[in-house]
Amino acid sequence: MSQIQAIHTAAEGDELQAQGRQFVTFTVGQDVFAVEMLPVQEIIRVPDVVQVPLTPPALNGLANLRGNVLPIICLRTLFNLETREVDDSTRAIVLNLGQPLGFVVDRVASVIMVEEEQIEPVTNVQATIDTQLLTGLLKQVAGHELVMILDFAALVRDSFCQNDVLQRAVAASAGLTLGSGEGEAEEETSDELQLVSFAVANQEYAITIEDVQEIVQVPEHIVSVPKAARHVRGVMTLRQRLLPLVSLREMFCLPGQATDERSRILVVNLAGTSVGIILDSVNEVLRVPASQLEPMPPMLARDQNLAEITGLCRLQDGKRLVSVISAERLLQHQAVQAALHATQEDQQVEEDNLEQEDSVDDEEQLVVFRLGNEEYGVPIDSVQEIVRVPDNLTHVPKAPGFVEGVMNLRGVVLPVIDQRRRFGLPSIEGNDRQRIMVFVINELRTGFIVDSVAEVLKISRSLIEPAPSLSSEQQRLFGRVANLAVHKRMIQLVEPRQLLAEQELDALARVA
């Protein structure tokens, strides 16, 4: 789903938040894939294996997982990629496909909640993507434009089911037949904990997956809360609601650290109350027998600074220690309560202000973007979607000079224009903040590269006035301006239909 479509969807009601499916995203080589949470038994570090002679190269071997034989399959080898040494990021995703199978991936990225509207059926992309091993695509999730949903069952059938040697090896070692229900592993007992594990200051913690609403990236800008405790980083907007953010490092009196690309926000929800916990990184989903959860030692249990930690899991023969945090106790922490209280006040003030503005005057809803130090706005209804700039645009020979290139947008050739060049601004080097805003001008879909998309803003029409006439072209493009004097902001409003002249539209049509 595009960013603009997501804004519209979220605005239709918070009840959509309860709908969705959970996926685990992971990388193999340069590609990002996803698998639905349902068949995922656990995510583990790559275990030592016993190699089986005369088996396909993709089968690393057989591992012992708590007394059960687990075939370990390398996805890099299956995808004909160059093999690499196992490192700290490498993981094995254990799936139940009639029997447990471990698939080695380069890195497990995150656990995400995806709305049905973000799932693209595989039939819609057969023209441009080989869909034999896919069940669909996820749109605009986990910071990626498209994430492929891998069909592991089809992958196993395609790669192994015709190999008699593998069948005999797996059947003899595990007492199971690959891809069938015979000899299926016994169902997990109910006394098993499913935990989302994460790291803070090189220590590993976990929280039960039932209390995790979702995992999101840290936004570029966090709005600070005046007079808040140092644990409270501020607030962010998540699905049209304010979400308070607290730092687990500072709550646990650990050394501070700036967030980076690995940092994540774990959104914890309990009894309708949500709070975002800033973490160094999210590791994996663990399935741990309840018997392995040990209570806190009495001496540590009396320490008020450790009140949120309810138990310890000793994994890998005690070499790996995971502290389990109680969501209920976490939300009772004084810093979290202060953040929730401040956010509730801000939310109420914002809602009251919106109600007052709606009753006094009409509003316009704008998408605000930046070019250099200036802000521009376009009506939200004119924006079809907002997408990331691909690493490489395809350059079309003899295309008009103002065309930067073309890209494939879900099977449609999209001409892309550098908005800086259109506005006579100096060019800049491409970066991660740039976006392509897609408009339909005279029935022609066209993308314009901007430096960044700032926000979606509602502005009272009383604050919008005619722009001073400085030139005929300026007047045609920027006929109005929003003067937000209180915030010391001035936003030039762009008329999207005037972004291209008639002859330019004809030239673009030939390119497309």
Steps between C-alpha positions, in 0.01 A plus 500: 500500500631845417556759772210714386265201479611401849407848626152468352458148637609596851263795499201272437513373855722352768306175471728405207787480745362174637496340156811354345740211473844457655806436286869447567721689253851387413774555245683261269767675297362834383135390512244536778247223559220428744332193645174498691541447874262203519744223389799658675593290802802702602800696374838376617867556447640261241578175686785257442399233249588147404556493125319230302694356202346491150239763582431822305741789575219710648461257790761616752435194712299382798497676835386392844235741629400403853511132418335531158679461168473820297605518133680830434457642147701792361288748304809663349589172332142443387500846341837439327670775701857501617533324834637691797617426851245501781524820705316664788211599273441158342192319625304182432123535473335178619173431316254215542428377147367160599828467688735762650753637250763767565573753225821703528456871414750787507306704752159510665379858472183532706159369595229716343122530497363543148151610401320304230510802268880485502508146362520491120373172345766318305270488197531877466873488437545194281586714201815645656609258775560125502237397752559128511636516855299797625158522662474879473667834568489734798481869409665781697602299807807505724651786302482312169284576198441133420576185705457157340304235694696180447309171457725265697282196430532557125872565545547165673287316244688661214847440642484175696195285444646327192824415679481144631830528686374797699171324567681196641742713704230711657264207552771282654631773727177670598241227449303737278412540133573843357188686391251248645297487816614150599708485813425866559669638806288507809318826552660740738355494845322805627767566768729668249599866493526690172728797551627789290865543594694823466829656599574803719862587584621155390255331738217280373143547620164364389130567536207269426379536143137539614590839654679624186275704273761558230863591436574823311803700399612804696366811320737772384334757723365437852295776661635567848273525805568811713618439858499122448733260680820412319362150427230656281635562149179664377203403285440387142187462291395141432175444310364846579567460874782634717732227629725579799860382461724399788862381495557162659870584532424794726223320688753232590770761580720382213737727301321714242544444128369670188258300287617359167364292211480188722301675774134406527190601694315214669136606534363337816124490546323402819131560576470752218805701608793521257854621557810484277819360649821604321741207461846453351378218273242222473654151483252220445188317613571233762290202599607396849343233725354663808716269709809685376379831644666541839378756756725790583746417779360630832786745546437658155121482529515750787680753281243759390706577189436144380129487589398472132700178451294199608730214406809371325534250213823304478548385143778311321603314815512820700725689256215732400304687765175677407323725752120485461320831555140528619299739282264568792783605732668693222188712447484565873847654498492864614672620181249318278206631696635855472538459123148361466355784706681767297396337173137474604499871583660589164256273315203663673627850425557405136152347468341804667685734265391300197138505616514876548659555159247275327213692654641839400640449152561254222839340454725378227706185543845526344802281446802713589834427331840669505742617235808646663391718791156576356169331565236437234153354524260319268141388568501150641241383248735584213774265624458145375777359714848565636780251430870472566747591228639176354874445501509528123258674266490373143617773263308517174700600189387827341261569788427867581770665709270554796437123535736343753404148388224243532420234760276197516221573746303177538512424129446860383776707343523818707689803361698666779586871506746680727290765672811698593587537134142602422517773762846618390676383815852350508521120485595297805637152548236232552425401859262285706267788584404574141159384382303480176155663516269350237235720336255439217518794260262482205462125557879450494663362816821692569748490788684803638812462719495721811758535779263361762132471590446678830143441613130504429358826630152638548491877448209734552403672175516831686879458509528453122534808285597588141873494439664822381538503123872492421491340155244337275647150554520550877143620510387201298679250724481670841180699493443469875698494821421377853625750753539333838631799689459345844736216401725728291434289191403593148394220267473564127204312355570330168233447235578140382321541165746776410815298568523405132426703191295363210800420278680337795202274561510388136872422530446306822219297346744380233754401770239309700 
